[in-house]
């Protein structure tokens, strides 16, 4: 696999910018903007190549690959005592676990 193919490339429409915005999370800072989704994606490939070259020239290790990354389904979050209390109370009202309630809230809020 080519090094460039080890990194997730995301192209999304931005209402705010009224164009497509491409980024490479975990590797490149900034992104690519453009009116044509395919062109933005192609330019992302070139951006990845440039960043890989920069890392190699600096003798720095490349960041971990983001394509094919496995997720455990768990992460810890620090949210403060008052928010923790509010979430716990809301979960009790709904007669569900705090974990189930938070998953539901995150899914609804993110739109998945």
Phi and psi in radians as a Rosetta constraint file:
Dihedral C 1 N 2 CA 2 C 2 CIRCULARHARMONIC -1.151 0.35
Dihedral N 2 CA 2 C 2 N 3 CIRCULARHARMONIC 2.592 0.35
Dihedral C 2 N 3 CA 3 C 3 CIRCULARHARMONIC -1.001 0.35
Dihedral N 3 CA 3 C 3 N 4 CIRCULARHARMONIC -0.679 0.35
Dihedral C 3 N 4 CA 4 C 4 CIRCULARHARMONIC -1.085 0.35
Dihedral N 4 CA 4 C 4 N 5 CIRCULARHARMONIC -0.497 0.35
Dihedral C 4 N 5 CA 5 C 5 CIRCULARHARMONIC -1.423 0.35
Dihedral N 5 CA 5 C 5 N 6 CIRCULARHARMONIC -0.022 0.35
Dihedral C 5 N 6 CA 6 C 6 CIRCULARHARMONIC -1.505 0.35
Dihedral N 6 CA 6 C 6 N 7 CIRCULARHARMONIC -0.069 0.35
Dihedral C 6 N 7 CA 7 C 7 CIRCULARHARMONIC -2.087 0.35
Dihedral N 7 CA 7 C 7 N 8 CIRCULARHARMONIC 2.285 0.35
Dihedral C 7 N 8 CA 8 C 8 CIRCULARHARMONIC -1.115 0.35
Dihedral N 8 CA 8 C 8 N 9 CIRCULARHARMONIC 2.291 0.35
Dihedral C 8 N 9 CA 9 C 9 CIRCULARHARMONIC -2.024 0.35
Dihedral N 9 CA 9 C 9 N 10 CIRCULARHARMONIC 2.177 0.35
Dihedral C 9 N 10 CA 10 C 10 CIRCULARHARMONIC -2.044 0.35
Dihedral N 10 CA 10 C 10 N 11 CIRCULARHARMONIC 2.208 0.35
Dihedral C 10 N 11 CA 11 C 11 CIRCULARHARMONIC -2.143 0.35
Dihedral N 11 CA 11 C 11 N 12 CIRCULARHARMONIC 2.155 0.35
Dihedral C 11 N 12 CA 12 C 12 CIRCULARHARMONIC -2.370 0.35
Dihedral N 12 CA 12 C 12 N 13 CIRCULARHARMONIC 2.646 0.35
Dihedral C 12 N 13 CA 13 C 13 CIRCULARHARMONIC -1.343 0.35
Dihedral N 13 CA 13 C 13 N 14 CIRCULARHARMONIC 2.343 0.35
Dihedral C 13 N 14 CA 14 C 14 CIRCULARHARMONIC -1.940 0.35
Dihedral N 14 CA 14 C 14 N 15 CIRCULARHARMONIC 1.980 0.35
Dihedral C 14 N 15 CA 15 C 15 CIRCULARHARMONIC -1.082 0.35
Dihedral N 15 CA 15 C 15 N 16 CIRCULARHARMONIC -0.709 0.35
Dihedral C 15 N 16 CA 16 C 16 CIRCULARHARMONIC -1.066 0.35
Dihedral N 16 CA 16 C 16 N 17 CIRCULARHARMONIC -0.775 0.35
Dihedral C 16 N 17 CA 17 C 17 CIRCULARHARMONIC -1.596 0.35
Dihedral N 17 CA 17 C 17 N 18 CIRCULARHARMONIC -0.238 0.35
Dihedral C 17 N 18 CA 18 C 18 CIRCULARHARMONIC 0.988 0.35
Dihedral N 18 CA 18 C 18 N 19 CIRCULARHARMONIC 0.760 0.35
Dihedral C 18 N 19 CA 19 C 19 CIRCULARHARMONIC -2.819 0.35
Dihedral N 19 CA 19 C 19 N 20 CIRCULARHARMONIC 3.032 0.35
Dihedral C 19 N 20 CA 20 C 20 CIRCULARHARMONIC -1.438 0.35
Dihedral N 20 CA 20 C 20 N 21 CIRCULARHARMONIC 2.470 0.35
Dihedral C 20 N 21 CA 21 C 21 CIRCULARHARMONIC -2.142 0.35
Dihedral N 21 CA 21 C 21 N 22 CIRCULARHARMONIC 2.188 0.35
Dihedral C 21 N 22 CA 22 C 22 CIRCULARHARMONIC -1.965 0.35
Dihedral N 22 CA 22 C 22 N 23 CIRCULARHARMONIC 2.493 0.35
Dihedral C 22 N 23 CA 23 C 23 CIRCULARHARMONIC -2.572 0.35
Dihedral N 23 CA 23 C 23 N 24 CIRCULARHARMONIC 2.844 0.35
Dihedral C 23 N 24 CA 24 C 24 CIRCULARHARMONIC -2.229 0.35
Dihedral N 24 CA 24 C 24 N 25 CIRCULARHARMONIC 1.523 0.35
Dihedral C 24 N 25 CA 25 C 25 CIRCULARHARMONIC -1.050 0.35
Dihedral N 25 CA 25 C 25 N 26 CIRCULARHARMONIC 2.393 0.35
Dihedral C 25 N 26 CA 26 C 26 CIRCULARHARMONIC 1.529 0.35
Dihedral N 26 CA 26 C 26 N 27 CIRCULARHARMONIC -0.150 0.35
Dihedral C 26 N 27 CA 27 C 27 CIRCULARHARMONIC -2.211 0.35
Dihedral N 27 CA 27 C 27 N 28 CIRCULARHARMONIC -1.046 0.35
Dihedral C 27 N 28 CA 28 C 28 CIRCULARHARMONIC -1.840 0.35
Dihedral N 28 CA 28 C 28 N 29 CIRCULARHARMONIC 2.452 0.35
Dihedral C 28 N 29 CA 29 C 29 CIRCULARHARMONIC -1.454 0.35
Dihedral N 29 CA 29 C 29 N 30 CIRCULARHARMONIC 2.628 0.35
Dihedral C 29 N 30 CA 30 C 30 CIRCULARHARMONIC 1.312 0.35
Dihedral N 30 CA 30 C 30 N 31 CIRCULARHARMONIC -2.754 0.35
Dihedral C 30 N 31 CA 31 C 31 CIRCULARHARMONIC -2.976 0.35
Dihedral N 31 CA 31 C 31 N 32 CIRCULARHARMONIC -2.938 0.35
Dihedral C 31 N 32 CA 32 C 32 CIRCULARHARMONIC -2.129 0.35
Dihedral N 32 CA 32 C 32 N 33 CIRCULARHARMONIC 2.384 0.35
Dihedral C 32 N 33 CA 33 C 33 CIRCULARHARMONIC -2.066 0.35
Dihedral N 33 CA 33 C 33 N 34 CIRCULARHARMONIC 2.589 0.35
Dihedral C 33 N 34 CA 34 C 34 CIRCULARHARMONIC 3.136 0.35
Dihedral N 34 CA 34 C 34 N 35 CIRCULARHARMONIC 2.872 0.35
Dihedral C 34 N 35 CA 35 C 35 CIRCULARHARMONIC -1.462 0.35
Dihedral N 35 CA 35 C 35 N 36 CIRCULARHARMONIC -0.335 0.35
Dihedral C 35 N 36 CA 36 C 36 CIRCULARHARMONIC -1.930 0.35
Dihedral N 36 CA 36 C 36 N 37 CIRCULARHARMONIC 2.060 0.35
Dihedral C 36 N 37 CA 37 C 37 CIRCULARHARMONIC -1.028 0.35
Dihedral N 37 CA 37 C 37 N 38 CIRCULARHARMONIC -0.755 0.35
Dihedral C 37 N 38 CA 38 C 38 CIRCULARHARMONIC -1.136 0.35
Dihedral N 38 CA 38 C 38 N 39 CIRCULARHARMONIC -0.711 0.35
Dihedral C 38 N 39 CA 39 C 39 CIRCULARHARMONIC -1.146 0.35
Dihedral N 39 CA 39 C 39 N 40 CIRCULARHARMONIC -0.729 0.35
Dihedral C 39 N 40 CA 40 C 40 CIRCULARHARMONIC -1.051 0.35
Dihedral N 40 CA 40 C 40 N 41 CIRCULARHARMONIC -0.764 0.35
Dihedral C 40 N 41 CA 41 C 41 CIRCULARHARMONIC -1.093 0.35
Dihedral N 41 CA 41 C 41 N 42 CIRCULARHARMONIC -0.766 0.35
Dihedral C 41 N 42 CA 42 C 42 CIRCULARHARMONIC -1.065 0.35
Dihedral N 42 CA 42 C 42 N 43 CIRCULARHARMONIC -0.729 0.35
Dihedral C 42 N 43 CA 43 C 43 CIRCULARHARMONIC -1.171 0.35
Dihedral N 43 CA 43 C 43 N 44 CIRCULARHARMONIC -0.517 0.35
Dihedral C 43 N 44 CA 44 C 44 CIRCULARHARMONIC -1.093 0.35
Dihedral N 44 CA 44 C 44 N 45 CIRCULARHARMONIC -0.687 0.35
Dihedral C 44 N 45 CA 45 C 45 CIRCULARHARMONIC -1.032 0.35
Dihedral N 45 CA 45 C 45 N 46 CIRCULARHARMONIC -0.755 0.35
Dihedral C 45 N 46 CA 46 C 46 CIRCULARHARMONIC -1.159 0.35
Dihedral N 46 CA 46 C 46 N 47 CIRCULARHARMONIC -0.658 0.35
Dihedral C 46 N 47 CA 47 C 47 CIRCULARHARMONIC -1.093 0.35
Dihedral N 47 CA 47 C 47 N 48 CIRCULARHARMONIC -0.745 0.35
Dihedral C 47 N 48 CA 48 C 48 CIRCULARHARMONIC -1.062 0.35
Dihedral N 48 CA 48 C 48 N 49 CIRCULARHARMONIC -0.791 0.35
Dihedral C 48 N 49 CA 49 C 49 CIRCULARHARMONIC -1.030 0.35
Dihedral N 49 CA 49 C 49 N 50 CIRCULARHARMONIC -0.725 0.35
Dihedral C 49 N 50 CA 50 C 50 CIRCULARHARMONIC -1.100 0.35
Dihedral N 50 CA 50 C 50 N 51 CIRCULARHARMONIC -0.781 0.35
Dihedral C 50 N 51 CA 51 C 51 CIRCULARHARMONIC -1.154 0.35
Dihedral N 51 CA 51 C 51 N 52 CIRCULARHARMONIC -0.677 0.35
Dihedral C 51 N 52 CA 52 C 52 CIRCULARHARMONIC -1.069 0.35
Dihedral N 52 CA 52 C 52 N 53 CIRCULARHARMONIC -0.752 0.35
Dihedral C 52 N 53 CA 53 C 53 CIRCULARHARMONIC -1.068 0.35
Dihedral N 53 CA 53 C 53 N 54 CIRCULARHARMONIC -0.748 0.35
Dihedral C 53 N 54 CA 54 C 54 CIRCULARHARMONIC -1.051 0.35
Dihedral N 54 CA 54 C 54 N 55 CIRCULARHARMONIC -0.832 0.35
Dihedral C 54 N 55 CA 55 C 55 CIRCULARHARMONIC -1.026 0.35
Dihedral N 55 CA 55 C 55 N 56 CIRCULARHARMONIC -0.808 0.35
Dihedral C 55 N 56 CA 56 C 56 CIRCULARHARMONIC -1.150 0.35
Dihedral N 56 CA 56 C 56 N 57 CIRCULARHARMONIC -0.730 0.35
Dihedral C 56 N 57 CA 57 C 57 CIRCULARHARMONIC -1.123 0.35
Dihedral N 57 CA 57 C 57 N 58 CIRCULARHARMONIC -0.590 0.35
Dihedral C 57 N 58 CA 58 C 58 CIRCULARHARMONIC -1.423 0.35
Dihedral N 58 CA 58 C 58 N 59 CIRCULARHARMONIC -0.105 0.35
Dihedral C 58 N 59 CA 59 C 59 CIRCULARHARMONIC 1.216 0.35
Dihedral N 59 CA 59 C 59 N 60 CIRCULARHARMONIC 0.374 0.35
Dihedral C 59 N 60 CA 60 C 60 CIRCULARHARMONIC -1.633 0.35
Dihedral N 60 CA 60 C 60 N 61 CIRCULARHARMONIC 2.538 0.35
Dihedral C 60 N 61 CA 61 C 61 CIRCULARHARMONIC -1.204 0.35
Dihedral N 61 CA 61 C 61 N 62 CIRCULARHARMONIC 2.511 0.35
Dihedral C 61 N 62 CA 62 C 62 CIRCULARHARMONIC -1.206 0.35
Dihedral N 62 CA 62 C 62 N 63 CIRCULARHARMONIC 2.552 0.35
Dihedral C 62 N 63 CA 63 C 63 CIRCULARHARMONIC -1.054 0.35
Dihedral N 63 CA 63 C 63 N 64 CIRCULARHARMONIC 2.749 0.35
Dihedral C 63 N 64 CA 64 C 64 CIRCULARHARMONIC -1.006 0.35
Dihedral N 64 CA 64 C 64 N 65 CIRCULARHARMONIC 2.513 0.35
Dihedral C 64 N 65 CA 65 C 65 CIRCULARHARMONIC -1.048 0.35
Dihedral N 65 CA 65 C 65 N 66 CIRCULARHARMONIC 2.551 0.35
Dihedral C 65 N 66 CA 66 C 66 CIRCULARHARMONIC -1.887 0.35
Dihedral N 66 CA 66 C 66 N 67 CIRCULARHARMONIC -0.258 0.35
Dihedral C 66 N 67 CA 67 C 67 CIRCULARHARMONIC -1.426 0.35
Dihedral N 67 CA 67 C 67 N 68 CIRCULARHARMONIC 2.291 0.35
Dihedral C 67 N 68 CA 68 C 68 CIRCULARHARMONIC 1.354 0.35
Dihedral N 68 CA 68 C 68 N 69 CIRCULARHARMONIC 0.155 0.35
Dihedral C 68 N 69 CA 69 C 69 CIRCULARHARMONIC -1.095 0.35
Dihedral N 69 CA 69 C 69 N 70 CIRCULARHARMONIC 2.387 0.35
Dihedral C 69 N 70 CA 70 C 70 CIRCULARHARMONIC -1.656 0.35
Dihedral N 70 CA 70 C 70 N 71 CIRCULARHARMONIC 2.431 0.35
Dihedral C 70 N 71 CA 71 C 71 CIRCULARHARMONIC -2.021 0.35
Dihedral N 71 CA 71 C 71 N 72 CIRCULARHARMONIC 2.405 0.35
Dihedral C 71 N 72 CA 72 C 72 CIRCULARHARMONIC -1.379 0.35
Dihedral N 72 CA 72 C 72 N 73 CIRCULARHARMONIC -0.342 0.35
Dihedral C 72 N 73 CA 73 C 73 CIRCULARHARMONIC 1.554 0.35
Dihedral N 73 CA 73 C 73 N 74 CIRCULARHARMONIC 0.108 0.35
Dihedral C 73 N 74 CA 74 C 74 CIRCULARHARMONIC -2.304 0.35
Dihedral N 74 CA 74 C 74 N 75 CIRCULARHARMONIC 2.495 0.35
Dihedral C 74 N 75 CA 75 C 75 CIRCULARHARMONIC -2.736 0.35
Dihedral N 75 CA 75 C 75 N 76 CIRCULARHARMONIC 2.656 0.35
Dihedral C 75 N 76 CA 76 C 76 CIRCULARHARMONIC -1.742 0.35
Dihedral N 76 CA 76 C 76 N 77 CIRCULARHARMONIC 2.510 0.35
Dihedral C 76 N 77 CA 77 C 77 CIRCULARHARMONIC -2.396 0.35
Dihedral N 77 CA 77 C 77 N 78 CIRCULARHARMONIC 2.361 0.35
Dihedral C 77 N 78 CA 78 C 78 CIRCULARHARMONIC -1.711 0.35
Dihedral N 78 CA 78 C 78 N 79 CIRCULARHARMONIC 2.128 0.35
Dihedral C 78 N 79 CA 79 C 79 CIRCULARHARMONIC -2.221 0.35
Dihedral N 79 CA 79 C 79 N 80 CIRCULARHARMONIC 0.036 0.35
Dihedral C 79 N 80 CA 80 C 80 CIRCULARHARMONIC 1.530 0.35
Dihedral N 80 CA 80 C 80 N 81 CIRCULARHARMONIC 2.646 0.35
Dihedral C 80 N 81 CA 81 C 81 CIRCULARHARMONIC -1.133 0.35
Dihedral N 81 CA 81 C 81 N 82 CIRCULARHARMONIC -0.745 0.35
Dihedral C 81 N 82 CA 82 C 82 CIRCULARHARMONIC -1.184 0.35
Dihedral N 82 CA 82 C 82 N 83 CIRCULARHARMONIC -0.703 0.35
Dihedral C 82 N 83 CA 83 C 83 CIRCULARHARMONIC -1.183 0.35
Dihedral N 83 CA 83 C 83 N 84 CIRCULARHARMONIC -0.685 0.35
Dihedral C 83 N 84 CA 84 C 84 CIRCULARHARMONIC -1.017 0.35
Dihedral N 84 CA 84 C 84 N 85 CIRCULARHARMONIC -0.780 0.35
Dihedral C 84 N 85 CA 85 C 85 CIRCULARHARMONIC -1.092 0.35
Dihedral N 85 CA 85 C 85 N 86 CIRCULARHARMONIC -0.808 0.35
Dihedral C 85 N 86 CA 86 C 86 CIRCULARHARMONIC -1.065 0.35
Dihedral N 86 CA 86 C 86 N 87 CIRCULARHARMONIC -0.758 0.35
Dihedral C 86 N 87 CA 87 C 87 CIRCULARHARMONIC -1.129 0.35
Dihedral N 87 CA 87 C 87 N 88 CIRCULARHARMONIC -0.729 0.35
Dihedral C 87 N 88 CA 88 C 88 CIRCULARHARMONIC -1.088 0.35
Dihedral N 88 CA 88 C 88 N 89 CIRCULARHARMONIC -0.750 0.35
Dihedral C 88 N 89 CA 89 C 89 CIRCULARHARMONIC -1.122 0.35
Dihedral N 89 CA 89 C 89 N 90 CIRCULARHARMONIC -0.789 0.35
Dihedral C 89 N 90 CA 90 C 90 CIRCULARHARMONIC -1.089 0.35
Dihedral N 90 CA 90 C 90 N 91 CIRCULARHARMONIC -0.673 0.35
Dihedral C 90 N 91 CA 91 C 91 CIRCULARHARMONIC -1.163 0.35
Dihedral N 91 CA 91 C 91 N 92 CIRCULARHARMONIC -0.654 0.35
Dihedral C 91 N 92 CA 92 C 92 CIRCULARHARMONIC -1.151 0.35
Dihedral N 92 CA 92 C 92 N 93 CIRCULARHARMONIC -0.689 0.35
Dihedral C 92 N 93 CA 93 C 93 CIRCULARHARMONIC -1.024 0.35
Dihedral N 93 CA 93 C 93 N 94 CIRCULARHARMONIC -0.701 0.35
Dihedral C 93 N 94 CA 94 C 94 CIRCULARHARMONIC -1.492 0.35
Dihedral N 94 CA 94 C 94 N 95 CIRCULARHARMONIC 0.057 0.35
Dihedral C 94 N 95 CA 95 C 95 CIRCULARHARMONIC 0.952 0.35
Dihedral N 95 CA 95 C 95 N 96 CIRCULARHARMONIC 0.809 0.35
Dihedral C 95 N 96 CA 96 C 96 CIRCULARHARMONIC -2.388 0.35
Dihedral N 96 CA 96 C 96 N 97 CIRCULARHARMONIC 2.857 0.35
Dihedral C 96 N 97 CA 97 C 97 CIRCULARHARMONIC -1.191 0.35
Dihedral N 97 CA 97 C 97 N 98 CIRCULARHARMONIC 2.733 0.35
Dihedral C 97 N 98 CA 98 C 98 CIRCULARHARMONIC -1.036 0.35
Dihedral N 98 CA 98 C 98 N 99 CIRCULARHARMONIC -0.728 0.35
Dihedral C 98 N 99 CA 99 C 99 CIRCULARHARMONIC -1.061 0.35
Dihedral N 99 CA 99 C 99 N 100 CIRCULARHARMONIC -0.869 0.35
Dihedral C 99 N 100 CA 100 C 100 CIRCULARHARMONIC -1.066 0.35
Dihedral N 100 CA 100 C 100 N 101 CIRCULARHARMONIC -0.730 0.35
Dihedral C 100 N 101 CA 101 C 101 CIRCULARHARMONIC -1.093 0.35
Dihedral N 101 CA 101 C 101 N 102 CIRCULARHARMONIC -0.796 0.35
Dihedral C 101 N 102 CA 102 C 102 CIRCULARHARMONIC -1.128 0.35
Dihedral N 102 CA 102 C 102 N 103 CIRCULARHARMONIC -0.686 0.35
Dihedral C 102 N 103 CA 103 C 103 CIRCULARHARMONIC -1.063 0.35
Dihedral N 103 CA 103 C 103 N 104 CIRCULARHARMONIC -0.776 0.35
Dihedral C 103 N 104 CA 104 C 104 CIRCULARHARMONIC -1.077 0.35
Dihedral N 104 CA 104 C 104 N 105 CIRCULARHARMONIC -0.798 0.35
Dihedral C 104 N 105 CA 105 C 105 CIRCULARHARMONIC -1.091 0.35
Dihedral N 105 CA 105 C 105 N 106 CIRCULARHARMONIC -0.762 0.35
Dihedral C 105 N 106 CA 106 C 106 CIRCULARHARMONIC -1.115 0.35
Dihedral N 106 CA 106 C 106 N 107 CIRCULARHARMONIC -0.765 0.35
Dihedral C 106 N 107 CA 107 C 107 CIRCULARHARMONIC -1.088 0.35
Dihedral N 107 CA 107 C 107 N 108 CIRCULARHARMONIC -0.774 0.35
Dihedral C 107 N 108 CA 108 C 108 CIRCULARHARMONIC -1.134 0.35
Dihedral N 108 CA 108 C 108 N 109 CIRCULARHARMONIC -0.725 0.35
Dihedral C 108 N 109 CA 109 C 109 CIRCULARHARMONIC -1.233 0.35
Dihedral N 109 CA 109 C 109 N 110 CIRCULARHARMONIC -0.604 0.35
Dihedral C 109 N 110 CA 110 C 110 CIRCULARHARMONIC -1.526 0.35
Dihedral N 110 CA 110 C 110 N 111 CIRCULARHARMONIC -0.410 0.35
Dihedral C 110 N 111 CA 111 C 111 CIRCULARHARMONIC 1.539 0.35
Dihedral N 111 CA 111 C 111 N 112 CIRCULARHARMONIC 0.481 0.35
